[in-house]
Amino acid sequence: MRKSEIRELLKLTQDPEIISFAGGLPNPKSFPIEELKSIVQAVLEHHSKIALQYGTTHGIPELREMLAERCRKEGMKDASVDNTIIMTGSQQALDAVGKIFLNPGDIALVGLPSYLGGINAFRSYEANLIGVPLDKDGMRVDLLEEKLKELAKQDQPVKFVYTVPTFQNPAGTVMPEARRKKLVELAYEYNFVIIEDDPYGKLRYDTVQVKPIKTFDDEGRVIYISTFSKIFVPGFRLAWIIAHEDIMRKIALCKQALDLCTAPFTQYIAYEFMKRGSLDLHIMKICEMYKPKRDIMIRSMKKYFPEGYVCNKPKGGMFAWVTLPEKIDTEVMFLDALKEKVAYVHGKAFCVDGSGGSSMRLNFSYSTNEQLEIGMKRLGAVIEKKMKEL
Ligand SMILES: Cc1ncc(COP(=O)(O)O)c(C=O)c1O
């Protein structure tokens, strides 16, 4: 196990004067506090005997059924209460998947860049993580195929491919349908499992026509993971997995050892929130809040950053990925940024092969609109100064 670089960096950004684009936090103003007060009251009144007791490992059936139904409507044909399990955050799901599939030295393929929490979870099982580059449309499935061919020639099986196909963390990319289908075909051909991590799919600010990879899966090779963290509240630590029943059995076994069950109390709160029809309305409100933030960040980038950077406007999610001219090392520049009271996460932290040295991830969901503009102005000045020095 290694220290999480992001956590270490975040410690440096505690100074309240620093405008931090480093974290990956939802905006606390989006939390539906008033509605939660009445829901908590209702849960205590109507479900307290179950909600305050230990629960089953799979989670409360009412919530699983609702989640399965949502996923069936999205096109996941086999989603049912039996192959849906509630997890204590998708981070727990990623750890469980690592525990089940990875023996030391086993190969798993991940994006370059990839979600750091996923990388850390898989590393803790001593996986051999191999990176597959991304372009503006997410993971380069053509390069993935080349890698798979090469590994097959060396008789090296791949356990799984880990991907965040929709509004990726950190790159903000969306994998188009053709790539999604091709990825599933490759999984059949080369006998691996796809871990589809989808926390951001519902946070859409522009028209994007994509369905989860799981909807193209007829063999049960896709493990679909999603979470309430970004569409409701992260503090409840609620996520869910939809997977083939054979995999589900292993996940349940694994979860028994991890925490016996996810807190039934928060599960009931989420269930009640969904039953009242509040979730979709709430997602709309979050999108209304984040879209202008995304726009301010991108507009300010154009206004304050010197020429020479590349950033594809993210159509959803919470992050913008910026790549500066190669000679700039964003890890080194981070200290300059802190001096100017602005923070980001340097790109190398997300890349298993040490690439990403001139990139950075910027979060736009957490800051106020005013902070976004001021922070981007500060960051632009830091970059400009750095460019002149080199
Ligand atoms: C891609 C991705 N997966 C998983 C997680 C973990 O989310 P959760 O709060 O559900 O554990 C995050 C959180 O930022 C994420 O960005």
The ligand as a Tripos MOL2 file, in Angstrom:
@<TRIPOS>MOLECULE
LIG
   16    16     1     0     0
SMALL
NO_CHARGES

@<TRIPOS>ATOM
      1 C1        -14.4580    7.2390  -10.3660 C.3       1 LIG1
      2 C2        -14.7810    7.1330   -8.9180 C.ar      1 LIG1
      3 N1        -15.0490    5.9410   -8.3920 N.ar      1 LIG1
      4 C3        -15.3570    5.8030   -7.0980 C.ar      1 LIG1
      5 C4        -15.3750    6.8890   -6.2400 C.ar      1 LIG1
      6 C5        -15.6890    6.6670   -4.7860 C.3       1 LIG1
      7 O1        -16.9800    7.0690   -4.5060 O.3       1 LIG1
      8 P1        -17.7970    6.6240   -3.2210 P.3       1 LIG1
      9 O2        -18.0890    7.8630   -2.4780 O.co2     1 LIG1
     10 O3        -19.0350    5.9580   -3.7500 O.co2     1 LIG1
     11 O4        -16.9520    5.6570   -2.4510 O.co2     1 LIG1
     12 C6        -15.1030    8.1570   -6.7390 C.ar      1 LIG1
     13 C7        -15.0800    9.3200   -5.8430 C.2       1 LIG1
     14 O5        -14.6470   10.3900   -6.1510 O.2       1 LIG1
     15 C8        -14.7960    8.2820   -8.1130 C.ar      1 LIG1
     16 O6        -14.5160    9.4730   -8.6620 O.3       1 LIG1
@<TRIPOS>BOND
     1     1     2 1
     2     2     3 ar
     3     2    15 ar
     4     3     4 ar
     5     4     5 ar
     6     5     6 1
     7     5    12 ar
     8     6     7 1
     9     7     8 1
    10     8     9 2
    11     8    10 1
    12     8    11 1
    13    12    13 1
    14    12    15 ar
    15    13    14 2
    16    15    16 1
@<TRIPOS>SUBSTRUCTURE
     1 LIG1         1 GROUP 0 **** ****
